[in-house]
Amino acid sequence: MDQLLQLIDAKFWIETFGAVGTLAIIFAETGLMVGFFLPGDSLLFTAGFFTTTATAAVAQMSLPLLLIGAPVAAIAGAQLGHYIGMKVGPRLFAKPDSRLFKREYIEKAEYYFDKFGPAKAVVLARFIPIVRTFLNPLAGTVGMPAGKFFLWNAVGGILWADGVVLVGHFLGSVIPGIDKYLLPAIFVIVALSLIPVVREALKARKAKKSRPRGRHAAGGVRPEPHMTPDDQR
């Protein structure tokens, strides 16, 4: 249990691996399917918090480095996920559930992709844990053009990475003694980021119960791309 808590402890990652490790984790969380459990939101918030002079004795971070490096790592990671989806296709999502991989993660990503359309989904997914990891390869699998994906990936990556870093920096700068409440603040960030996931999971469960017996959707990602000509422009 202690080791599991360490894996999701943003302060542990920052104090252990510094800025380079922080950027590597952001890359892995958005680019590698096995990185979905890593603390993206709380890591960016805590890193931004540690850019203030009040926290220099704990783990000083460079704000300019984060404002440039974090979105670059997030964009590069997502682009890698899209590339993997294009190359491997439905086989990527055909494997059975395991300790790390669950088909429901793909279903959540596909829900947002279908509900908001490719462009909005790529941007909005940045702010939703797990979904931001699996939507990128899903976009590649269903045929979203790499150029269009890069455009909206960059928009979402900058808004998410720099936005969360700046929130942490701002709070660390204006609230005296906030370092005493860092852990509760991180828990609040994590809880807020999980609200959309929980809400959509409850909706999906309710819809599944109301679905007539004998009718059930095929699992996994659709084998054929469902991009329309307008989407591909």
QUIPEZI-V297506 format. One record per helix or strand. SS is the DSSP state (H for helix, E for strand). FROM is the first residue (numbers start at 1). TO is the last residue. If there is no record, write none. Layout:
SS/FROM/TO
SS/FROM/TO
This chain:
H/2/7
H/10/31
H/33/35
H/40/49
H/53/59
H/63/93
H/103/127
H/131/141
H/146/174
H/178/210
H/229/232
